[in-house]
Amino acid sequence: MVVIKNILILFYIFGLLFNVCKSSLSSQSSSSSENNNGNLSPIQDYDFEFLSKHLSTKTPYWMLTKNGDSNSEGDSSSSSSSSDENGSNQPPKQCKLISIDFLARHGSRMPVLSSINKLKEMTKSISDYKKQVNEGFKWIFNYTVPYPVDIAGNLILQGQYEHYNISRRLLKKYPEFFDPMKYKPQSYAITSTAISRTGISASAFSYGLLQGTGSLGSNDFQPVFIQTASLDQDYLLRFFANCDHYVEQVKNGSLINKDEQSKWNELVFPNISNQISERLGLSDIWLPTINVISDIFEACANEISINNISDHWCSLLSKQNILDWEYSQDLSNYWLKSYGHKVNYEIASLLLKDILSGFDTYTINSNNNNNNNNNNNNNNSQLPPTSILRFGHAETVIPFISLLGLYKDEPKLFSNSTTEQIENRKFRTSVISPYASNIGMFLFDCGDVNDGYKILVEHNELPVLIPGCDEIYCDYQQFKSIFKNVDSFTWNSYCNIKESSSSGGGDSENSAIDDKKNSSLFLAIFIPITFIVGGTMGALFTYFSYEKIVHLKNRNRPSLFGNDEFGPFLKSNPSPLVSTKFNSRSPLNNK
């Protein structure tokens, strides 16, 4: 007992030391400018512009310039990006744009239903402290969630303008490419996921690109065809939901360490909780939990991106609080959608393969068309669409950007990364994937045999240098060699769990379905037969074993009927029921 008592005392001491170290680390994560001992002012130590650029994937669309400034996207008069101002970013004079493949995330939206429900529950834990709360925060007790559930997740007007403005700037940047073209579905391949906010984003983008070029109505509206695939069959834009290898081994498995966000929250959120409590005037009375803190950040982000206000839930948060929460969101996206593990972005390979396949086909047909410029044959019908526009989600854009090798940090990001690593990190979802974030891939025909074709990649309308390329206008063959593994990527062999564990693979989706059906049929027959055969063999084994035991025990036992005519039969076939019930001197009854 003494030993056990001493062990318990040691565990208690270790627990105290752990909590002291944890509190120390938590306090180090906060800004030195914040006073944790005195009263915190409810006045924010940041402006609206700062806040609107640090909301992770809920950040309204903005463009990062070379000087770190951004251009507001509130209206169509927004200035163009720095790519137009820097002559070095202009294509070589002999190069002509021949094809565009444009991937975009949907624009600003309403919160989804699960988020709305959390917001409704958020204020319940504080409802008993109305009298103690500082006067400046009494509004909390009259707060009602301003987002109707019947339009949860829908695109808002600002999200429509985000895509409308992007397309207008694209048209202004490449007028020669778009002006001669009258819309036809064969020239514009427009696709979106089967979610309303992506489809409406595609519509808003198309309206801006083709405004006034149609014949419908007084405003010459041009309707467009937008193609969608069913949610469970969309392998190009919803690979994150349909690749079993990813879903099982990352989201539901233990392939990678996906708890970095939780570890970070445990370090920094207790300090944030104390500060929120102090701002409310509830020190030592009420502390918001990690879940409540997360909901406060969510409410703040929604107010910025939807309502353009920052004087409600955001007023509970300091600048450092916002930065700590932003890194929390970045850790989640990093480990589940990006460089945390290669499967996170390799699942986007089919999308890049499709883009390059289209470019390959166009370069071949373009050359053939140039050789037969005056020949009115069927070559034009074989040309792929010159403009391919795709609209998906953050889960589409982030893996695709990671597949391209952009914004990659060395070393990796962790909850215990140094302050310098965190502050100087490249991976920031507020920059990488705000609402309406986009990746444009532009193929240029440079005519000369030596130059051939070049590809330009733009992220959020600004040119980016792809790792491995010598220049922004990258030689197309060089670009393809960087991603040569993409060419051999097949969906079934990578994403189908059964296929990916074997040496074989296939391109046919039907073959994967047939394999699943055959497997189910085999199990449906094999399991019942195994159960029946096994049960029968077990019963027979038990019966014969029991008979053998009884036979051995009764081998030398005298017959109940002596030497009468039944004696020899019973002696050679002893019955346990007879011998135990009627022979009171049986050895079995003496145990």
N, C-alpha and C positions, 0 to 999 in steps of 0.2 A: 504493500500500500504506500509506503514511503517513497519507493521508486516511482510509482505512478504519479504521486503528488508532485514530485520534483519535475517530472517530464511535463506535466500540465503547466507548471510555473514557467518553464523554459519556453513553451509554446506561447504563453501569454506575453512574455517579454519580447519574443520575436515579432508578435503581432503589433505591439506598440511601436517597435522600431520601424516596421514596414509602413505603418500609418504616418509616422513622422517623415520618412523619406518621400512618401507619396505626396504629402502636403507640400514638402519643399519643392518637388518637381513641378507641382501644379502652380505654385506661386511664381516660379521662374518663367512660366509661359506667358504671364501677363505683362503688359507694358509697364516699364518703370515709372511712367508718368501718372499711373493710376494710384490713387491713395486708398489702400485697403483698410486703413485704420480710422480715417475720418469720414465725414459724410460725403457721399458722391453726389455731384450735381446732376439733376435730370437733364441738363442741357447737353446736347450731343457735341462730341469733340471731332466731328467730321461734317462734311457737307453732303448734299444730295447726290452730287456727281460721283463722289467716292463710293457711296453706298450702292449706287446703281451699276457699278462695275465690279462688285465683289460678292455677287449672289450666286456663285457657282452656276449650275445649269438653269437657274431661274433668272439669270441676268438678261435684261433687255438687250436687243442686238446693238452692238457697237463695233467700231473698227479701230484696231490698234495701229497707230502711225509710228514712224521711226522714232519720234521723240516721246512716245508713250502717251500722246494725247489721243483723243477719239473724236469722231464726228457723230453728232447727234443724228438719229434716224427718225426723228419725230414727224418730219414732213418731207415732201418731195423736193424741197429746195436744199436739202443737205448737200454739203460740198462733197466732191469726189475724193477718192482715197489717194494716198500719197503715190500710188503706182502711176497715176497720171502726171504727177509733178516731177518724177525722177526719170530723166531721159534714158538712163541706163536700163530701165525696166521696159522700154519699148522694144518690140520685136525687130529683128534685122529687116532692113528695107526690102530685101528680096523675098521675105517670108509672107505667105498669105494664109490666113486662118481658114481651115477647111472643115473643122468639126469641133463641136463642144459637147462635153459630158459633164453635167452639173448636178451635184448632190447637195441637198439642203435639208436641214432640220425644220420642222414646223415652227411657226412664229409664236409669239407670246400667247398664252392660253389661260383659261380659268383653272383653278386647282381641281384635281381629280376628286372623286367621291370620298375616297379614304382620307384624304387630307382635310376635306370639309368636315367630316365627322370628328376628326381629331381636334379641329379648331373649336367645335361646339363643346367639347369636353374640357377644353384648356382652362377655363376660368373657374371651374367648379371647386378646385382645390383651394382657391383663395377667397371664395365667397363668404367665409365666416369672419373675414378681417376687414370689413368695409370701414369701420370706424377708425382703425389704426392706419390705413393706407394714406400716404401723403396726398394732399389736396389735388396736386397736379395729375394724379393717376386715378381719380375717382371715376373717370369715364369707363374704366375696365368693367365696372359692375353694370353698366348699361350697354355693354358691347354685345352686338349680335353679328353673326357671321354674314357678311354681305354678298355671299356667293351662292346663288340658287343651285340646288342639287340637280335640277332638271337640265342645266347646261354645264354640268361638271366636265372639265377637260376640254371644253370647246375653245376654238380659236377666238380671240377677241379682236376688236377693230385695230388695235395697235399691231397685233400679229399680222393682220392683212396688209397694213401699210409697210411693215418691215419687208415683206416679200415684193410688194408693189414697187417700193423704192429701189430695192436691189436690182430688179429687172430693168427699171428705167435707166439706172446707171450702166448696166451691162449693154443696153441698147446704145447708149451714148458713147460708150467706149469702142464698140465694134459696129458702127453704123453701116459699113459696107457689107458686113456679113449678113445682117438682118434685113436691110432695106429692100434689096431686090427680091426678097422671098415673100410670096403670098402663102398664107398658111395652108398646109395640107397634112393630114396625119402621117403620110409617108416621110415627111421632112422633119416633123416634130414628134418625137416619142416621149410622151409625158406619162410618168408613172408615180403612184403614191401607194403607201400602205392603206389597208382597208379601215382606216380610222379617219373620222371626219376632219380633225384639225390638220392632218397632212394633205387631204384632198382639197380642202379650202385654201390652204397655203399654195398648192399647185395652181388653183384657179386665180388667186390674187397675183401670183408671179406671171402667169400667162397673160392676164389682162394688161399688166404693165408692159409686157414685152410686145404685145400685138395691138395695143390701144389704137383705135382709129383705123385699123387696116381691114376690118370686115365690112359686111354689107347689111348687118342686122340693126334695125332701129335708127333713130336720128343721130346716135353717137357712133355709128359704124362699128358696132360691137362684133368681135370675132369669137364665136364659141369654139371650144377645143375639146378633143377627146382625151380623157384621163383614164389610163388603164390601171387596174388594181388586181392583185392576186388574193385568194382567200388567206386569212390570217395564218392558217396552219400549213400553207403551201408556199409562202413567200420566203424564198431562200436568199433573195438578193437584198431586200431591205429589212427583213425581220429575221435574219440569221440568228440573232441573239435569243430568240424564243423557240426556234425550230431545230437547232443543232443539239441533238441529244448528248453528244460528247461534251459540249460546253455546259449544258444545263445540269447534267448529272455530276460531272467531275469537278465543276467549279462551284456552282450555286448550291448544290445539295451534297457535295462530297468534301473531301479533305485534300484535294490536290495542291492547293496553295493556302497560305496564311491569309485569310480574309477578315481577320479580326482587328486589323490595325486601326480602323476607325473607332471601334469600341475601346481599345486601349488608350487612344488619344483622348476620347471623351472622358474617360475615367481620370485622366490626368488634369485636364483643363476645365471641365464643366463644374466641378465643385467650387472653384474660384469664381466662375461666372455666376453660379447660383448665389453665392454670398453677395456679390455686387448687385444683382437684380433685387435681392431681398432688401439690401440697404437703400437702394434708390426708391423702393416702394415704402420705406419706413417700417419694414417688418423684420429688422435684424433681431435674431434670437427668438423670433415668433414663427416665422414661416420660411421654408427654403423650397424653391422649385426643384423638382426631380429632373433627371436627365431628359426624360420624355417631355416634360413640360417646357424645358429650355429649348429642346428641338422644335417644339410646336411654336414657341415664341419667334424663333428664327424664321420658321416657315411663314408665319403670319406677317412678319416684317418684309420678307421677300415678295410675298403676294401684294402687299400694299404698294411697294415700289413698282413692280412690273405691271400691275393692273390698275391701281388707283393713283399712281404718281404722288403719293404722300409718304412722309417719313416721321410724322409727329405722334404716332400712336405706338404700336408695338416696337418700332425701331428705336423709340426714345428710351427704352429700357436697356439698350445695348450701347457699349462704348466701341470705339474704333478697333481696339484690340480684340474685343469680343467678336466682332464681325470677322476679323482676320483669322481668329482661332476656329470659328465655325466654318469659314471657307476652306481651311485646310482639312477639317474633318470631312467635308464633302469631297474634297479632292482625293483623300485617302480611299474613300469608298469607291469612287469612280476609277481610281488608279488600279486597285486590286481586283475589281470585278469587271472592268471594261477595257483596261489598257495594259500597261507594261508589267503589272503584277505577275502575270503569267502569259506565255506566248499564245495559249489557246484563246485568250480573250480577244486577240486581234486577228489571229489566223483564220477565224471563222468568217472574216470579211474578205477572204481571198476570192471567193466566187464572184463577188461584186467587182473587184479589180480585174479579174479575168474577163468578165463580161465587157468591161470598159475597153480593155486592150484588144479584145476580139473585134469589137466594133471599129476601133481605130485601124486595126490591121486590114479589115475588109475594105474600109474606105480608102486607105492608101493604095491598095491594089486596083480598086475600081477607078480611083482618081487618075492613076497612071493610064489605065486603059481608055478612060474617057478623054484624056488629053491627046492620046494617039488617034482617037477617032472623033475629033472635035466637030467635024462637019458631017458626020455620018449619023443620020437619024435612025438608030436601031434600038434594041431593047436594053442597051447598057444602063440607061437612066433608071429603069425599073429595078435594076440590081443594086443600086446605090443604097447604103444604109442611111438612116436618118442623120441629117447634118447636126441636129440639135437634140440631145437626149437630156431630159430634165427629170430628176428623181427626188422624191420628197419622203423623208423618213423621220427618225427620232434621234435623240441624243445617243441612244444605244446603237444607232447606225453610224453616226458621225464619229464618235470617239474611237471605236475600234478601227474604223477605216483610216483615220488620221494616224493612229498608232501603227497600223500596217505600213504606212508610208514612211515611218521612222521619224515623224515630227514631234518636237517638244519632249524629247526623251532625256531623262535625268540619269546621271551616273554619279554616285551610286543610287540605288533604288530609294523610294520614299518610304519611310517607316514612321511609326508613332514616336519613336525616340530619335528621329533625325535631329541634327543640330539646328540651332536657331539660324545659322548662316545658310544651311542647306534649305531650310523651309522658306526663308525670305527670298532666296535667289533661285528657287525652283523654276523650271521651264513649264512643268505640267500644272496648268491652272485652268480649271474648267470654266471659270468666268471669261477667259479669253478663248479657249479651245471650242467650247460648245455653249455659247449663250443661245437664247431663242433665235431661230432663223440662221444659225451658223451654217456655213457652206464651204464646199470644196469644188472648185471649178478646174476642169482639166481641158486644155485647149491644144488642139493639134494643128501645127503649121506646116504647110508645104513650102520649103525654101528653094525649090527648083533645082539648084545646083546639085550635081551628082555627089559632090563631097559633103555638102550640108544635108541633103536629103530632107528628112522630116524632123521637126523639133516639137517638144511638148512643154507647155507651161502649166504649172500648178499654182493655183491661187487659193489661199485660205482666208475666208471672210473678205474677199475682194482684193487681197494684197498678195503679190507674188512671194513664193517661198522656195527656198533652195532644198531640193530633195537630197538627203544624205546619199552620197555616191555619185551624184551628178556634178559635172564640172562648172556648170553655170545655170542660171535660172531657166533660160531657154535650153533645156537639156536635149541632147541628141536622143532621138526616139529609140534607136537600137540600144544605146547605153542605158536608157531608162528601163527597157524591157529586160536587159541582162541583170539589172539590180533585183528585179522581181521575177527571176526565171522560175522559182519554185511555184509561183502562182499558176503558171501554165499547166503544170501537172496536177493541180488541185482538183479533186473530185468530191462532190458533196457526200455521197454514200460512204466512200472509203474513209472519210475524215469524221463525219458527224454521226453516222449510224454506229451505235455502240458495238453491235455484233460484228459489223464489217471492220471497224477500226481495230479490233482485237485480233483479226486474222490477217494473213498475208494478201488475201484477195480483196478486190473492190470492184465497183462498177459504177457506171454513169446513170444507169436506168433507175429512176425512182420506182418503177413498177417492180423491178427485181427485188428491191428492198422490201416492198409491201408483200410480195410473194414469199420471201424468206420468213417474214413475221407470221404469215398465215400458216406456212408449213411447220414452223416451230410450234405454233399453238396447237395444230392438229396432232403433232407428234406427242406433245405433253398430254393432250386430252385422251389419247389412247394409252400411252405408256403408264401414266400414273395409276389409273384404275386397275390395269392388269397387274402392275407391280404390287398394289395393295392386296388384291385377291390372292395372288400366288404366295406372297409373303405371309398373309394371314393364315392361309391353308397349311402351309409348311410349318408355321409356328404352332398351330393347333395340333397337328399330327405329332410333332416333336414332343409337345407337352403330354399328350395322351400316352404315347409309348414309353416315355420316361416314367410317368406315374405307374403304369402297369408293371414296369421292370422293378420299381421300388417295392410295390406290394408283393410281387412274386418272391423277391428276396426275403422279405420279412416273414412270409407265411410258408417258406419252404419246409421247415421242420415242425410245423404246427399240427397236432392231432386233429383228425376229422371229427366234426360234430356228430356225425352219424355212425361212427365206429366202422364196423366191417360189414354193414348191410350192403344191399345191392347198389346204393348210390355212393358209397364210400370211395371206390376207385375213381369215379368221375370227378367228384369234388376235390379229391386229393391232387389230381392232375390239373384241375382248373379252380384253384382256391378263390373264393369270393370274399372280398373285404367286408361287404355288408353283412354277410352271414356270420363270419368269424368274429367280428367286433361286437355284434349285437347279441349274440346268443352264447358265446363261449366266455364265461365270466373269468376263466382262468387263463385266457389268452395272454401271451406276452405283451400285446398291444395295450391291454387294459391295466397292466401293472406299471406303466410308465408314469 
